[in-house]
Amino acid sequence: MSTSAALKATDTQPDLAALKQRQHGAWSSGDYAVVGTTLQIVGEQLCEALDLRAGSKVLDVAAGNGNATLAAARRWCEVTSTDYVPALLERGRERAAAERLTISFREADAEALPFPDASFDTVLSTFGVMFTPNQDKAASELARVCRPGGKIGLANWTPQGFIGQLFKTLGKHLPPPAGVKSPALWGTKARLEEMFGGQASEIAAEPRIFVFRYRSPEHWLDVFKSFYGPMLKAFAALDDNGQAALRRDLLGLVGEFNHADDGTVVVHSEYLEAVISKR
């Protein structure tokens, strides 16, 4: 089966509200900020791709611990950072305070943003909004709060990249609910055109590489299974034999993508960097 065919949803209608509740529990578990802070460079690069200008009103959606938030604030933008996990917003507040950056933090659901139409010059999300259960609703909200002539900037893992394959591996051991669209669809230009094409004057999308660097494959796995909510929950749902099988598959995946030959981890993970210009 091709990647595109494997990623297509079935005709079964999933319970998106229940799925959102489970996802909220997953992202609230562990401490995603431990992993999230390693991704800081992606937020910086996205802000450069957007050519952010000082004084712009910027919204970071599903901001996590604030990588894109901080990057925009460092460029003297007026930034509002949102997430539906309060603990992650608190990590962002701590980082902003340490750098003496003025940022507004607000708890918010990416599928129901509490802002008027056309409130922001730029709307951002790095590896965040792609995990919303109702993809079309989330995309509609991003476009709604962005002013005409403004930009939407996204960084999303691709299906074929390391994290896309990580979620595929997790799905082999714990199949997702029938009918749920893969988050990795956000990492394809075709899906972005489906969701945003009607409201965009241009969609520029380029594949980029983020490099995961860890002490060893076992170190990477221990960090992710301790702090990365979806993986923590996957291990917790399996018995001892299931956990051992998942561990073998994940270490095998790291081995497949690892560029290091000295025992450390240097894993190249593809993501799609997208700049969507609002009509």
C-alpha positions in Angstrom: 0.0 0.0 0.0 1.3 3.5 -0.9 2.0 6.1 1.8 -0.9 8.3 0.6 -3.3 5.4 0.6 -2.3 4.3 4.0 -2.8 7.7 5.4 -6.3 8.2 4.0 -9.1 8.0 6.5 -11.8 5.4 6.2 -15.5 6.2 5.9 -15.9 5.4 9.6 -16.7 8.5 11.6 -14.5 8.7 14.7 -15.6 10.2 18.1 -13.4 13.3 17.8 -14.4 14.6 21.2 -13.3 11.4 22.9 -10.1 11.4 20.9 -9.4 15.0 21.9 -9.8 14.1 25.5 -7.4 11.2 25.2 -4.9 13.4 23.4 -5.1 16.0 26.1 -4.3 13.4 28.6 -1.3 12.2 26.6 0.2 15.7 26.0 -0.4 16.5 29.7 1.5 13.4 30.8 5.3 13.3 31.1 6.9 16.7 30.4 6.9 17.5 26.7 9.0 20.6 27.4 12.0 18.3 27.9 11.7 17.2 24.3 10.2 20.4 22.9 13.1 22.6 24.0 15.5 20.6 21.7 13.4 21.7 18.7 14.0 25.5 19.2 15.9 25.9 15.9 12.7 25.0 14.0 10.8 28.0 15.5 13.7 30.3 14.6 13.9 29.1 11.0 10.1 29.4 10.6 10.2 33.0 11.7 12.9 33.7 9.2 10.9 32.0 6.4 8.0 34.2 7.3 10.2 37.3 7.3 8.6 38.5 10.5 8.7 42.3 11.1 9.0 44.0 14.4 5.6 45.1 15.8 3.6 42.4 14.0 0.8 40.8 15.9 1.6 37.1 16.1 -0.4 34.1 17.4 1.4 30.8 18.2 -1.2 27.9 18.2 -0.6 24.7 20.1 2.6 26.4 21.1 3.8 23.8 23.6 6.6 25.2 25.7 6.9 28.1 23.3 9.6 27.6 20.7 8.0 29.7 17.9 6.6 32.0 20.6 10.1 32.9 21.8 11.5 33.2 18.3 8.8 35.7 17.3 9.2 37.7 20.6 13.0 37.9 20.0 12.1 39.7 16.8 10.1 42.3 18.7 6.7 41.1 17.7 3.6 41.3 19.8 3.1 37.6 20.6 0.2 35.6 22.0 1.0 32.0 22.9 -1.7 29.4 23.2 -2.0 25.8 24.1 -4.7 23.6 25.7 -2.2 22.1 28.2 -1.7 24.6 31.1 1.6 23.0 32.2 3.2 23.6 28.8 2.1 27.3 28.9 3.8 27.6 32.3 7.0 26.2 30.8 6.7 28.9 28.1 6.1 31.6 30.8 9.3 30.5 32.6 11.4 30.7 29.5 9.9 34.1 28.6 10.7 35.4 32.1 14.2 34.1 31.9 14.8 36.1 28.7 12.8 39.1 29.9 10.4 38.8 26.9 6.9 40.3 27.0 4.5 37.6 25.8 0.8 37.0 26.4 0.0 33.4 27.4 -3.6 32.0 27.1 -5.1 28.6 27.4 -7.0 27.8 24.2 -8.2 25.0 21.9 -6.8 25.1 18.4 -10.2 24.1 17.1 -12.0 27.0 18.8 -9.6 29.9 19.1 -11.0 32.6 21.4 -10.1 35.6 19.1 -12.1 37.7 16.7 -11.7 37.3 12.9 -8.5 38.8 11.4 -6.9 39.5 14.8 -3.3 38.7 13.8 -0.8 39.5 11.1 0.9 36.1 11.4 -0.3 32.8 12.8 2.3 30.1 13.7 2.4 26.4 14.7 5.4 24.2 15.0 4.6 20.5 15.4 1.4 21.4 17.3 -1.8 22.1 15.3 -1.0 19.0 13.2 -2.2 16.8 16.1 -5.7 18.2 16.3 -8.4 15.5 15.8 -10.5 17.8 13.6 -8.0 18.9 11.0 -10.3 20.9 8.8 -11.8 22.8 11.8 -8.3 23.6 13.1 -7.2 24.8 9.7 -10.3 27.0 9.4 -9.5 28.6 12.7 -6.0 29.4 11.7 -7.2 31.1 8.6 -10.1 32.9 10.4 -7.9 34.7 12.9 -5.3 35.7 10.3 -6.0 39.0 8.6 -6.3 39.3 4.8 -2.7 39.7 3.4 -1.3 38.0 6.5 0.6 34.7 6.7 0.2 31.3 8.4 3.5 29.6 9.1 3.6 25.9 9.9 6.3 23.2 10.6 4.8 19.7 10.4 6.4 16.3 10.4 6.2 14.5 7.0 4.8 10.9 6.6 8.1 9.5 5.3 10.3 11.3 7.9 11.5 9.8 11.2 8.7 11.1 13.4 6.1 10.2 10.8 7.5 6.7 10.8 7.6 6.8 14.6 3.9 7.3 14.8 3.4 4.6 12.2 5.4 2.3 14.4 3.3 3.2 17.5 0.2 2.6 15.4 1.3 -1.0 14.7 1.3 -1.8 18.4 -1.7 0.4 19.3 -3.9 1.0 16.3 -5.5 4.5 16.2 -9.3 4.8 16.1 -10.8 4.0 12.8 -11.4 7.0 10.6 -8.9 9.3 12.2 -6.7 11.2 9.8 -3.0 10.9 10.3 -1.3 14.0 11.8 1.4 13.5 9.2 -1.0 14.6 6.4 -0.2 18.1 7.6 3.3 17.4 6.4 2.1 17.1 2.7 1.5 20.0 0.4 -1.5 18.3 -1.1 -3.3 18.2 2.3 -2.4 21.9 3.0 -3.8 22.8 -0.4 -7.1 21.0 0.5 -7.4 22.8 3.8 -6.1 26.3 2.9 -6.3 26.5 -0.9 -9.6 28.4 -1.0 -8.3 31.1 1.3 -4.7 31.4 0.2 -3.1 33.5 -2.5 0.0 31.3 -2.3 1.2 28.2 -0.4 5.0 27.8 -0.3 6.2 24.5 1.2 9.7 23.2 1.5 11.0 20.0 3.1 13.5 20.7 5.9 15.5 18.5 8.2 15.6 18.6 12.0 18.5 16.6 13.6 17.8 14.7 16.8 21.0 14.4 18.8 21.2 12.0 21.8 23.9 10.1 23.7 22.8 6.7 22.4 19.7 5.0 20.9 18.8 3.8 24.4 19.1 7.4 25.7 16.8 8.7 23.0 14.2 6.0 23.8 14.4 6.6 27.6 13.9 10.3 27.1 10.9 9.9 24.8 9.2 7.2 26.8 9.6 9.3 29.9 8.6 12.7 28.6 6.9 12.4 25.2 3.3 11.9 26.1 2.1 9.8 23.2 5.0 7.4 23.6 4.6 7.3 27.4 1.0 6.4 27.0 1.7 3.8 24.4 4.1 1.9 26.7 1.7 2.3 29.6 -1.1 0.6 27.6 1.0 -2.5 26.8 1.9 -5.5 28.8 5.5 -6.6 29.4 5.7 -8.5 26.1 4.1 -5.7 24.2 6.5 -3.2 25.7 9.5 -5.3 24.8 8.3 -5.6 21.2 7.6 -1.9 20.9 11.1 -1.1 22.3 12.7 -3.4 19.7 10.8 -1.8 16.9 11.6 1.8 18.0 15.3 1.0 18.5 15.2 -0.6 15.0 13.7 2.6 13.6 16.4 4.7 15.2 19.0 2.4 13.7 17.5 2.9 10.3 17.6 6.7 10.4 20.8 7.1 12.5 23.7 8.8 10.7 26.2 8.4 13.6 28.8 5.7 13.7 30.2 6.4 17.2 27.3 5.0 19.4 25.5 8.4 19.6 22.3 9.4 17.8 22.3 11.8 14.9 18.8 11.2 13.4 17.7 13.3 10.5 13.9 13.9 10.7 12.1 15.5 7.7 9.4 18.1 8.2 7.5 20.4 5.9 8.0 24.2 6.4 5.0 26.0 5.0 4.2 29.7 4.5 0.6 30.3 3.5 -0.3 33.8 2.3 -3.9 34.7 3.2 -6.0 36.3 0.5 
